[in-house]
Amino acid sequence: SAMIASTLTTAGMENCNVIAACPFEVSGTGALTGIIMAYETASGEKLDEGKKEAAMEELITTGDLADSIGSEEATQVVGEVKEEILTDPDEIGDAVDKIAEKHDVTLTDDQKQQLVSLMEKISQYDYDLDSIKDTLNNLSGKVGALEGVWNSVKSFFVGSGDGILNDTDD
């Protein structure tokens, strides 16, 4: 959920609450596409195509990192690098190294290059940096709280038996 929330800021979405649920398994990119479409329909606002593309790339990059370093760590590293919004590849690379070291995470050269490439793409667009930082700061302290809310919602629909939400994953 933190990965999706972070990518929604990249797509240009602000001030919204999102619950992503599906009665069958979907990919993260499929969920993000559905959320963006629902947002555009509900708000009447068309999001920038380049920002949506950057958001998809962010989700894929974060997911790839999560496979090797863990979901929470990947989300934190990508989020903190994203807060820097640097444009120079060398500065981005230095920031990636510093943040990875801070989180005691070892990145391969390919992973580092993937993050640098992503941040170069994100830096091309005009973002409200304060809004991004607020969203990322809210996420960093609330992953456990979000899980508690999700478990409450899930138990409401599922109860103690099997149901449509029985096999869902945050």
Beta strands, then each sheet from edge to edge (+ up, - down):
end
